[in-house]
Amino acid sequence: MRFTSEQRLDDGVLEREFTLGEIPGILWTPASAPAPLILLGHPGGLHKMRPRLVARARHSAEHGFASATIELPGSGDRPRSAVAEQARADVRRAVEAGEPVDEEIVDRLILPLVEKAVPEWQAALDALLSLPEIGGPVGYSGGVIAIGVRLAVVEPRISAAVLFAGSFVPRATFEEARQVTIPLHVLLQWDDEGNDRQAALDLFDAFGTKEKTLHANLGGHTGVPQFEGDPAAQFFTRHLS
């Protein structure tokens, strides 16, 4: 891990950009470091997502957590995948035609991303946990939900997760969900125009953990109410502090 820039935000949070090989990322640490770590998932495009990620990181810092994120494969300035680009084009055609997105298309779009992104998140976690300002334990917060589910199954250092039910769900993810045993807090936008509400509800039902909570709110994909940040922070405070 190589830090490439740093700045102190006006609330005292230290924001540092880093690279891990070819992968760019950002780490935010509160003044109260060492601190437990939350990995901030997102749908890709760090530059586009940065304002929302910064807001989430600063809110987490208020509760004593460090936060980190990395760019997804095929997003931002990272090399594109021909398979993923074709799958995205097929999704657009289906949506524009008012047709459901075929399961085979979802698998082509999401599963290769999961296979590549999860080991990268684990490599980032290795590097982050070696820093003196990160004290563990670790949580995961955000989407793509299939990435969060896979991490919850294969990464024992993640103790709890807040998952955003706002992305396509491959068939294999439902089977993996049954293996999840860590506490979950799931956010669902009831009127998400680009995703299947019933699939999100079925996935929640499939989770094998004994502690899972679903918060559903009216509104579209980007309309998660600001007040949802507090229950998520309280969830992590219970399980990571």
N, C-alpha and C positions, 0 to 999 in steps of 0.2 A: 504494500500500500504506500502510495506517494501522495502527500498533500501538495496541492498546487495553488491554493489561495486560502485566505482566512479573513474574516471580518467579525467584529463584535457588534451584534444587533443592539438596538436601543434598550432592550429589556435585559441585557447582560448575557444573552445566549451567544455562544461562540459557534459560528457557521464556517465550516471548512470544506472546500471541494477536494476530492481526491481521485486518483485513478488506481485501479487494480488490474494490472495488465492493460488490456484495451478497454476496460469497463470504467466509465465515469460514475462518480457517486458524490453524495453530500452527507456530511456528519454534522449534527447539531448537538451541542452539549450545554447543559445548564451550569450556572455558577456553582451549584452544589455538587459537582462531580467529585468522586466517582459516582456514577448513577446507573441504574438498570437501563437496558436498551430496548427500544421498540424499532423494529424494522418496518419502514413505511412502503407498502406495496402501492402500485399505481399501474395504469394501463399502457404506459410507455410514452416517451417524449418528455424528458426531464425539463427542457426549456419551457415547453407549453404548460407543464404541470407544476412548475416551480412555485408560483404564488400560493397554490392550494397546499403544496407540501410544506412550505415555510409556515403557513398558518397552523397546520396540524402539528408541526414540530414545536412551534412556540407554545402552543396550548399544552402539549405534553411536558415541555420544560417547566411550565408553571406548577406541574404536579411532581416534579423531580426526576423526570425521565430524559435520557438522551435519545435521539432519533437518528436513523440513517436510512438512506435509500440508494439504489443503483439503477442505472439505465437498463431497460430490458433488451434482450437480443432483437436485432432488426429494427430498433427505434432510435430516434435522435440521429446522431452521426455514425451509428454502428452499421455494418454491412447488412443489406437487405437479403431476405430469403425469397427465392423465386416461388417456392411452394406456398409460403405465407402470403405473398403478394397476390397469387392466383386465388387463394382461398378468400382473401379480402374482396377481390373483384367479384367472386361468386356470391359472397354475402350481399354486396351492394346490389347486384342484379336481382337477387331474391327479394330484398327489401323494397326496391323500386317497383317491382312487379306485384307487390302486395302478397307475396308467397312466404310460407314458413321457411326458415333456414334449415336445410337438410342436415341430419345428424352427421353424415359423412363430411360435409363441409366444415362443421364445427370441429370435428376431430382433426381435420387437416390444418385448421387454423390454430387450434389451442394446444393440442398434444405435443407437437414439436417444440413449441414455446416453453411448455412446462419442463420437458426433458432437458432443455438447455439452460433455462433460467434458474431452476432449483439448485443445481450444483454451483452456479455463480453466486447465488445468495449464500450458500454454505461457505464458499471461499471467502466472501466478504465478511461473514460472521467470524470465521477463524481470525481474520486480520483485525476486526474491530474489538474482539474480546481480548486481544493481546495488548490493547492500549490501557494505560493506567487510569484514564478517566472513565472507562467503562467497567462497571462493577457487577453486571449481571444481576438477576436472571434476565431472560429475553422474551419479548412478545412480538407478535406479528400483527400488523394492522393494514387493511386495505384489500385491493384486488391486484391482479386478476384472481378470481376466487379459486380457480383450479390450481394455481400456484400456491395459494395459501393452504389449500387442503393437502397438497402433496408435502409441503413443508411440515405441516402439523403431524403427518404420518411418519416421515423419515428423519426429522431433525429433533433429537431428544433435548437439545438445549432450548427449544422454544416451549415455554410453560403455559402460554395462553394466547388466544388470537381473537382479534376483532376482524370479521370478514365482511366485505362489501358485496352483496348479492346483485351485482350489476354487470355481469359479463356472461358470455356463453358457457354452458356447462357440458363438457364431453361426457359420453356414456361411461367411460372408465372412471370418471371422478365420483360417480354415485357409489361405486364399489369401494373406492378408496375412503369415502366419507364414513363408511361403516367401521373403519379402522381408527378413526380419530378418537382419542381419549382425553385430550386436554380441554379445559374450559373454553367455551366459545360464546362470543357476543356477535350476533349477525344483524346487519343493517340492510333493509329492503325498501327500495322506492316503489310504491304500489303501482304507479303509472309510468314506470320506466318504458319509454317508447321503443327501445332497441333490444329488449330482453324479454324472456319468457317467465312471467311471474310464477306460473305453476311449476316450472322446472326449479326455480329458486325455493319454493315451498317444499317440493319433493326432496331436494338436496338437504334442506334443514331437517326434515323428517328422518333422512338416512344417517345423519351424524350419530356415531356410536357413543359419544361422550355422555356422561351422566349429568353434566352441567352445561346447558345451552340455552341461550336467550335470544329471541327474535324481536327486533324493533322495526315495525313497518310504519312508514309515513307516506301520506299522499304527496304526489309530485313526481316530476320526471327525473331522468338520470342524474342530472347535476343539481338537483334540488334538495339534497340531504340537509335537514334543518341544522342550523348552527348549534342549537341546544343539545344535539346528539353527542357533541364532543364531551360533555360532562359525564354522562353515564359510561361512555367508553373509558374515560380517564379513571373513573371510580372502579370499573372492572379491572383495569390494569393495576391500580393501587392495591386491590384485594389480592391479586395473584402474583405480582412481581415485587412488592415491597418487602 
